[in-house]
Amino acid sequence: MSELKLMKGNEALAEAAIRAGADAYFGYPITPQSEVIEYLMSERPEQRTGMVVLQAESEIAAINMVYGAASTAKRVMTSSSSPGISLKLEGISYLAGAELPAVIVNVVRGGPGLGTIQPSQADYFQSVKGGGHGDYKLYVLAPASVQEMADFVEDAFEMAFKYRNPVLILSDGLIGQMMEKVVLKDQKKRLTNEEIIEKYGSWAVTGKKGRERNIITSLDLQSEKMEARVHRLMKKYEQMEKEDLRYEKILCDDADYLIVAYGSSARISQKAVELAREKGIKVGLLRPITLFPYPKKPLFELADQVKGILSVELNAGQMVEDVKLAVEHKVPVEHFGRTGGIIHTPEEILEALEQKIIKNGSVRYHKTRESSIL
C-alpha cells in the first residue's frame, strides 16, 4: 500500500527507487547527496526486493557498473553531485551512444571546481547541452519538491526504457536536503530474467541461447554507419519533444509579465508571483518540468501576451539562453540569479522583475523596436 512519511528529498528518492523495482544502484558518496546511498545501505533492499546496492571505488567505476548492468536490461541507477557527475560524463556519453536505459541523479552543488556544498543550478548547461562528448541528449526531469523527487524515479525508468536512453533527474542541494511529507507508491516487483528476455531480448545481453547474439557498443569505425546511428538518436530526441514534454503554467492566463524558473527556483518564484499580485502586478510563472525537451512552444506563445520575461536561476545565467531562443526576440528577457550557494528570496525576485523588466527592460525594448520599424 502507499504510505505517507516525512522524509528528506534524497531519502524519498532512494526509497522510491526500491519501490519502483530497481535492480541495482551503484554510487559513491558526495555532499549533498550522500543520504541516497546511506539510506539504501541502511534499508537493506537486497532483503526486501533483491536489489543490489554497491558503493563503487569511484564515480568512474560507478557509471561503468551502470553501463554493464544496463546492457542486460536491468533497472539500474546512480546518483552524485556536481563534481561527481563531471567524472561520470564519459560513461554517460557511452550509455547514450550505446542506447542503454539508466537513471542518473544529480543533486547539484555550487561550483566551479569543488566550489561549495550549498545548493546551485549551475549544472544546467552540462545537463541539457550534452556535457560529455559527441551529439547526444539526456531526457532531463527537474523536481521542485520532495514528492517529485520520489515520483520522478518511476517516471525516469519509464522514459529510459521507452527511449533506450539515459534519463537525468536534475535536483539540487536544497530539495535533496529539505524535509516534506511524501506519499510513497506501492512496491513494484522486479522483473524476472525470463520477463526481461521477453520484453527486451531483442537488444539486451541476456545470455539466451538459440538466437543471434546481441552486441552492446557505441563504437562504429565506418563513418556512414556512425552517421546513421547519430541520425537515429536525433529522431529519438525529436520524438521526446513531441510526446513527452512536461511543464507547468501558474497564473499565466492574464499575465502581463512572466517568470521562468525550474526546480527550487520555481518554488521561490511562485511566492514572488503571489507578492507581485498583491501589489497589482499581473505576473505568471512557467515552470519547465523537463529541461530537455524544453517548453519552447509554450514560451513562444506566451511571448505574444506578456511584456517581458525574467529567468530566475541559482547560477550566473544559463537557462536564460534557452528562454531567449524560444521567444525569438519578441519581448525582453533578463536573468536574475544568485551563486556560491546563496538562495534568492521571493522579495529579491520581485525587485529584480520590477527593476530589470517592468521599469527598464520593457521601455528600452519598445523604444528600440519603434526606432527599428521607423
Secondary structure, 3 states (H helix, E strand, C coil): CCEEEEEEHHHHHHHHHHHCCCCEEEECCCCCCHHHHHHHHHHCHHHHCCCEEEECCCHHHHHHHHHHHHCCCCCEEEEECHHHHHHHHHHHHHHHHCCCCEEEEEEEECCCCCCCCCECCCCHHHHHCCCCCCCCCCEEECCCCHHHHHHHHHHHHHHHHHHCCEEEEEEEHHHHHCEEEEEECCCCCCCCHHHHHHHHCCCCCCCCCCCCCCCCCCCCCCHHHHHHHHHHHHHHHHHHHHHCCCEEEECCCCCCEEEECCHHHHHHHHHHHHHHHHCCCCEEEEEECEEECCCHHHHHHHCCCCCEEEEEECCCCCHHHHHHHHHCCCCCEEEEECCCCCCCCHHHHHHHHHHHHHHCHHHHHHHHHHHHHC
